[in-house]
Each structure stands twice: as structure tokens, then as C-alpha cells.
Amino acid sequence: MKTRYPIVLVHGLAMKDTFFMKSWGRIDRILRIQGYTVYKSRVDGFGSVKTNAVQLRDEIEAILRETGAEKVNIIAHSKGGLDAKHMIRELGMAPKVASLTTLCTPHRGTPIASFIMRFPKFAVKYVAFWVNLAFRILGDKQPDSFAACEELRRAENLEEEMMNVADGVLCQSFSASVQKGRANFVDAIPLLFSRFIEKGRVTDGMVPQDSAIFGRYRGDCIDDSVSHTEIVDFMVRDKKRDQIFAFYSALCEELVQAGL
């Protein structure tokens, strides 16, 4: 196992394990080859924080029964960090979580969600209906893209989001930043949008760097331009992929050294 407790990777918004997309690319496979016990969460891609937290709780309970472990280490990307925090805080899971590491999680919200929610409610709900339908076909149990977008907007002014979720849970966070012209296709449009409305704030294309701060803030994941989706091995060039894999390996080794 290498780490004392199993590692659970929790994906973010719009991610699913399907025949054409993998929520964490090859990251889980690389870590397993290195000897870690790794599970990938399969919570809804477009579920609300509350419903995804319940799904995540049930998945972790099943993992603990399967492995006989007392706790898990959670590594969560983007909205997955909000799902995990809600699960720990509101669903009594703190005793079963040894650590929570969030990557590019919008702890204080994302301006993209705020921008979307400025459109007429009927228009946003119309688009949300079709998004929900598509993701239900892909396997979501309770898709609610409208609620998810509202939750990301609401988080913007919650100062308590900067705090740890519970005593006894190691909480740390990482951000990412991308340089102009170096984002992948998926992040290119959000990056241009973010730079227009952020007026100089550092961003990974979707989440401002200062919104990713939570618990013990560790800075950017890697010392290179990396976008919101690239950090989870989506559409990454080989040279940069090696840096990303090295980041996850080092992160898991730190958990080993911490006795977790």
C-alpha cells in the first residue's frame, strides 16, 4: 500500500470515466505501478456539492470495508474538493479521513460561474436541462448543473472556506497557473475569459490562484505553465506530463513520510 491509508482521487466538474474520457488520465495507473493503493471516485460529473458528497461518503465507506483501513487520503481536483469538504464537515466523515489535498479547487468560487449566473434564469435552466440529460446518459445519478453552478458562485465570499474542515484532518492545497498561449484547447476559451474579467489575477484558466487557497497552501503544483485540466492529465504534452506525474509521486511520498 505504501501509504498507511488508501488514496482516493476525486474528480471535478464535468469529468466522467467513459469510453472516450478518463477523469484522471493515467495518474491512478502510474501511482498503482509505484505501489500505492489508489481508488477513483465515480461521483456525478454535474451533481451538486450536497448530492456528490453523499455519493462520495458511500464510496469511501465501501473502500474502508474492502480494505479494512480506518481512514483514507483524499486528493481532489476542482469542484471535487468542495464535495469532499462538505462530506467531511456535514456528513460526519472527519474520523474516516486522514488528509484532504485539493488541487485547483475554487474554495472562494470562480468568476466563470458568476458570469454564467448573470444570464436570465430561464436561459440558464434551459441549458442546464440538456447538460443534465447528457450526463444522465453518461451515468450521472442526480445531475443538477444549475445547482452546481450556483454553488460555485456562492462560494466566492465565504471566508470560512479558507479554514480546515476538521481537527485531525491534514488539509493542504495547491493552485496552478497558465501562461498566455500555453493552455490546451479545453482551457483556452476560459483562460481568455478569465484574463478579461480578472484584470491581472493569476489563474489556471478557470480558477483564480487566490481562490485555490485552503488549509496549508503549497503554491502551484509544478513550476511551469499548467492549466486546470492539464493537471489531471487531460490533453497534455509528453514533456509536461512527466512533470505532472512527478508531482503526484512526490505528493504521495509526502503522505508516506507523514505516516498517513
NORFEN-V767383 format. One line per field, one symbol per residue. psi: psi as a letter, one per 30 degrees, with the letter a starting at -180 (. if undefined). A space follows every 10 residues. Layout:
# NORFEN-V767383
psi = ???
This chain:
# NORFEN-V767383
psi = edlellkkkj lakgkljafg kkfgbgeeee eeefgkjkkk khlkehllee eeeeeeeeee eeeeeefglf llkkjkkbff eeeeeeeeef gggefgjelj kkjhkifglk feeeeefflk eeeeeeeeee eeeefeeffk eikifeeeee eeeffegjff ffllelkfjj klllalkklk gglleefeee eeeeeeffhf kklgfekkef ffkkbjkgak elhlkklefe fghjhkleee eeeeeeeeee eeeeeeffg.
